[in-house]
């Protein structure tokens, strides 16, 4: 190997930390800020930090992640900061602790805090209809509550589906007119549907309450209060000095075969446009260290009081009383009596706090499809987060392989007979694997979900998706039929059945 591409290949193969720092006690001890030679090791490395390095370097090699940052907080202090790989495949520019990454939908967690700030001040009622705060909304939108907006239970059409939403030449007024003309998807509170329109409305409500023009960003005070010096809004239409380029893998069949039937992955540039009306849901750029500062500010009560944090991290219930998986802009995941609360962004960035364990981890990458949310539990466990349920099972599967899922689940149940795995979290994990070109691994997880939730039409539909992706058409047809029996309104299953019976692959959805 020689020249620029030789360096890129070496960095990706070794996952060598380019710049890093670790901390103990009260002070953060910074390592050399100049990019060291490939393969260099932090002079302040600890045994635990070395385990983090080994794990994340392995993930980078397995997934082809060009660049990555990680930061860990513990008991209110930054205790680890590491950077690996390259920020730009063309040059290549090494990732440093100052490299800026797009964090995409992590922005929603900031918006949740901003909304709760208004609740805490007595200006906003979570159970009030949005029509109480905003005029000129379609009649069907007006009864939707602020809580339903923040927890994606509104039933609104998604503004991201608007024609021209990713085209700079199309004006925001046209986008907004289109979304208001679309029908509701379901009765508010009936089910979950991830929708960016929700956060456009939350932003406009907070702007109204604070006397700002519509679509003014509402989280600047958080950035300032937390001391985030490398954090601001940005997208591909802007030049942001020090920002990592974004990539997404495209997949092609691999004639030589490979593990999990893995296709050949080729990185492609990602172009993203975040209009002002989207900036409560996405568009924030940051660094792992800045995110760590913000996590400390949140968890230490510097931004919200204890009662507001409790509400922020309480899952909302559906109309029928079933608990959801979302708090107010934050995911709330069960870890066997210990929670993981946080958010993910763009399939490439994620953070989670473990409030009962006083641990937090943020991982930022420049590869959409890296899904660092699947790495965070293992890093958190090295710093004292107590893993149970799906978190512990995920770590075991990562160590022993997806072909061992039934045995590993049985062992987990023997250790923790009272633990229940959440259907939504299993389903999300399975779809992440599908989208990342790992259909057989996805099948193992989605089959487990279908076995645990045999009366769920959604679980059967997801199982059918994985069966179709692995080429098992007869089994996929049976699973889709079962999904329709359980949920006759499942239009995806209807479409896929028609196509599969006609001899196709069922117009498989883009994962």
N, C-alpha and C positions, 0 to 999 in steps of 0.2 A: 504494500500500500504506500502511496506517496502523494504529496500535494494535498489540496483542500479536501478532496473526497476521502483520501486516506485518513485524515484527521477526523472527519465526520464518522467514518466507519469505526475507528478506534474508540471514539467517545461513546457511540451507541452500543458497541460490543462490551465495553468494560463498565459502562454506567459510572465512570469515574466522577467523584465529586469535583466540580470545578472551583467552587468557593464554598466555604462553610463556616459556621460558628456554633459553638456550644456554650452553655452557661451552667454554672453551679452557684449555690449561695445567692447573694443579693445582686451580684453584678453579672452582666453579660460580657463574656470574654471573646472579643472578635478575633477571628483568624485572619491570615494574610488576605488583603482585599485584592491583590493582583492575581489574575488567573494563573494557577500553577500548571505545571506540565501535566498532560494526561496521566492518570494513575496516581497522582500525588494524594496524600492523606492528610487530613487536618491535624495540625500540631496539638490541638486541644481535644482530640477524639477520646471518648470514653468507651468502655465495653458496651454499654447500651447504645450509644451512638453508632458504634461499629455494626451492631445488629440491624439498626435502621438502615445504614448504608447498604448492607448486604441484601436486605429484603427489597428495598426500593430499586437498587441496581438490577436485581433479578427481574423485577416487574418491568423495568425499562427495556431490558433485553427481550423479554417475552412478548411485549406489546409494541415494540418499536417506537417508544416515546422519545422524541428528540431531546426535550429539556424538562426539568422538574425542579420545583422548590418545595421544601417541607419546613414547617415550624411547629414546635410543641410548646404548650404552656402547662405549667404544673404549680398548683397552689398560688396562682396569681402572678407567676414570673415566667418569662421566656427562658426555657431551659435547653432548647435545641433549634438551630437554624442551619439548613443545608441547601446547597444548590448543586445540580448535576447537569451534564450534557450541554447541548447547544440551543441557543435561542433562535437561531436562523440556520436552516439547512443550506442556504445558498452561499453563505460567506465562509465558514460558519463562525458565528459569534458565540462565545461561551456564556452560559447562564451564570450570573452572579447574584448575590443577595439583593442587589438593586434592580435586577431585571423585572420589568413590569409584565404581568400576565392579564389577559381578559378573564374575568370571573363570572361573566354572563349572569345566570339566574341567582347566584349568591346575592345579587342586588336585592332580591325579594326579602331576604332576612333583614337587611338594613331598613327596608320599607316597613316591615313589621314592627321594628323598634320605633321608627318615626311615628307610625300610627298609634302605638301604645303610649307614646309621649303625649299625644293629644288626648287620649283616654285618661291618662294620669292627671292631666290638667283640667279635666272635666268638660272639655270642649267636644269630645267625640263619644258617641254611644255605639258600642259594637253591635247591638241588636236593633239599632234604628235603621229604617230603610234608607237606601242611598238617595232616593228622591227627596228626602228631608234636607239634604245638603246641596243637591245639584238640580238645576232646572233644565228644561229642554232635553229630557231623556225619553226614549220610547216608553210607552205606558207599561209594557211588560217588564221593563228593567226597574221601575221605580220601587217596587216592594222588596227587592233584594237587599239583604242586610249587609252591613259592613263586615261582619264576621264571615258571612258566606263568600264575600269577595276575597278576603284574605286567605280563606281555606279552600278555594277552588270548588265551591259547591253552588255556584251561582246559576249554572245552565246557560251562560251567555255565549254568543258566537265569538270565535277567537279572532282578534284583530290581526294576528300574524298570518291568517289565511287570506287576507284581503289581496286582490290582484294589485301588483305593483308595490306591495309593502317593502320589498327589498330593492326598489328602484328609486334612486335619488331624484329622478325627474318627475316622479309622481308626488303631488302635494299631500300634506297631512290631512287637509280638509276632505279630500276625495276618499282617503282611507277611512276616516271616521264616518263619512256618509255611508260607505259600503257596509261597515260592520253594524251600524244602527238599522240598516234595512234587512238584516238577516233574521231568520226566526230563532226563537229560543230552542236550546237543545233538550231541556227537561225542566221540570218544576224545581225551582231553587230549593236546595237542601236535600234533594232526592238521591244524588250520587256525586261522585268526584269526577271532575274533568279539568285537567290542567289548562288554564286559559289566561293569556296575557292581558285580555281586556279588563279583567278584574283589577289589575294593578294600575292600569291607566285611570280607572275610576277612583281608586284609593288616592292616587297622586292628586287628582283634581279636587277631591274632597278636602285633603289636607291643605292644598293651595288656597282653597276658598276660606278655610278656617283661619289661615295665617295671612290672608290678604295679598297673596301672590297671584300673578297671572297664571292661567291654566298651563300645565305642563312644565312648570318650574320644578327642578329637582328638589326633593324634600329632605335629603339626608346629609347636606353639607355640615350641619352642626355636629353630627356624629363623627364625621371625618376629622373635624377640627378638635373636638373634645377628646378623641382617642389618640391624637398626635400622629395621624396617618399622613406622612409627608410624601408618599409615592402613590397616592390614590386619587383618581379623578375619572370622569366619564370620557369614553373614547370609542371609536369604531374604525373600520377599515377605510373610511373616507377621510380620516385625520392622520397626521404624522405625529406620533407620540415617541419622543426620544427614549431609547432604552427599552422599548416594548418588544417582547418576543413575537415572532411571526406565528400565526395559527395554521394548523394542518388538520386534515382529515384523511383517513385511509380510504382508498377505493379498492375493491376486491375483484380479482379475476380467478377463474378456475386454475388449480394447480395440477398440471398433468402428472407430476411426479408423486402426487398424494402428499400426505403429511399428517401430523397429529391432529386429531379431531376433524379430519378432512379439511384442514385449514386452507383457504385459498391464498393466493399471492396478494399481499397488501402493498399498495403504492401510495405514498403520501401526496396529497393535493393541497394547494393553498385554500384557506377559508376566507371568504369575504363576508363581512357582517356590517349591517347598517342598523343603528339604534336611534330612531327618531326621538325627539324630546318627549313625545307621548308614551314612549316605551321605557323611559328611564326610571320608573319605579319597579320595573320587572327585570331589566337587564341593562348592560352597557357599562358597568363599572370595571375599571382596571385597577390592579393593586399588586402588592407583593406579599409573600408569605409572612414576612416580619410585620408589615402594616396590618395584615389580617390578625396576626397574633395580638397586636396592641389593641385592636378593636375587641377581640374575644375577651381579653383581660378587662377592658372597660365595661363590657356587658356583664360578665360573670361576677365582677366585683361591685356591681351596683352603682357604677359611675354614670350610667345613662338612664337607667330605670330603677324604681324602687322594687322591693321584694315582692309586693303584691302584683305589680305590673309584670315582673318576670314570670311569676306563677301563671298568670293569664296568657302571656306570650307563648309559654311552653305547654299549655293544656290542649290536647287534641279536641277539636270540635266534633260534635255528634251530628249524624244525619237526622232527617226528619223522623225516622223510625227508631231512633235511640242508639243505633249502632255507632261505636266510636270510630272516628276517622283516623288518619295517620298524620294530619297536619295541625299544628298550632297556627299562630298568626304570622304567616310568612316563613315559618320554620317547620321542617319535618321533625316529628317526635317518634323515635324508635324505641321499642322495648328491648331492654338488655337484661331481662330477668330481675326486675326490681331496681335496676340501674338504667337510667335513660341515656340515650344519645340524641342530642338536639342539634340541628344544624341545617345545612342546605348544600345543594350541588349546583353546578353551572356548566352548561354546554358540553356535558360529557367529558370535561377535562379539568374541572376544578371542584373542590369540595372542602368543607370544614365541618367538624362536629365537636361539640362540647359534651363532656360527661359530668354533669353537675354534682352528682353524688360522690364522684371520685376526684373532683377538682383537677381535671385533665382536659386539654383541648388540643386538637390536631388540625392543621390545614395543609393540604397538598394542592399545588397549582402546577399544571402542565400546559404544554402547547400542542397537545394532540386530542382533538375531539374523538371520543371513543376510548380514551385511556381509562375513564371511569375510576378516578382515584377514591371515590367513596368505598370501593371494595378493598382498598388498602388501609384505610384509616384505623379500623378496629385493631388490626395487628400491631400497628405502631403505637396506638393508645395503650394497648395491653402492656407494652414494655415500660410504660411510665405509670402503671398502677391502675388503669381502668379495668374493672372487673367485667369480663365478658361472659355472657350466658346466651342461651337460645341460638338464634341464627348467627349472631356475631361469632360465638365460639365454633359453631358448625362451619362457618365460612373459613375460619382459620384452619380447621382440620382438613377441609376439602382442598384448600390451597396447598397444604403440605402433602396430602396423600393422593389427590386426584379425583376427578369427577366420576370416574367409574366406581368409586367407593361410596357414593352418596347414600345408598340404602344402609350399608353397614355403619357408616359414620353417624347417620341419623339415629339408628338404633342405639348406638353407644351413648349419644347425647341424651336420649330419653332415659336411659338407665341411670345416668348421672343426675339428670334434672327432670324427674318424672312430671313435675308440675308446670314446666315451661311450654308455652304455645308459640309456634312460629306464625307470624303475621302473613296472611295471604298476600297482601299488597306488597310487602317487602320481598317475598319470594318471587312474585310476578315481575317486579321491577328488575330484580337481579337477572332473572331469566331473559328478559328483553334486552338488557345490556349485553349479555353474552351473544344473543342473536345478532344484534347490530354490530358486534365486534368480530363477526366471522367465526363464531364458535358454536355451531348448531348442536353438536352432540353434547357439549357441556350444558347448553341451554336446556336441552331435552331432559337431562338428568334433574335439573332444578325444577322445571315446570311439571315434570311427572310427579315429583315429590309434592308440589303444591296441589295438583289434581287429586292425588291420593289422600292428602290431608283435608281437602275441601271438596268432596265428591259431589256436593249439591250446588256448587258454584258454577254458574254458566260462564263466568269470566275465566275461571281456572281451566275449564274444559276447552274454551276457545284458545287460550294461550298454549295449552298442550298441543292442540291441533296445528297451531302455527309452527311449533318446533318440529312436529312430526312431518309436516309438509317440507320444511327446510332441510330435513335429513333425507327426503326422498321416499318416505313411507306413506304413499298416497292412500292405501286402504285404511290404515289406522287413523290418518288425518281426517278422512271422511267420517269415520265412526265418531271421532271426538267432536267434530263440528256438529254432527247430528245430535249428540248429547248436549252440546252447548245450546242448540236451538230449543231442545226440549225444556231445558232449564230456564231459558230466557228467549221467548218467541220474538222479542224486539231486536235481537242481535242481527243487525244488517250485515256486519262483516262476515258472520258465519254463513248467511244466505248467499252472499256473493261468492265466497270461496267455495262453497259446495257446488254451485252451478259450474264454476270454472274447472274444478277438479273432476267432476263427473263428465265434463266435456273433453277431458284428456289433458288439460293444462295443469299448471302449478297453483292455480287459484289466485292469480294476481296478488301475490304475496305483498303485504304492506311494507313500506320502507322502514326498517327498524331504526 
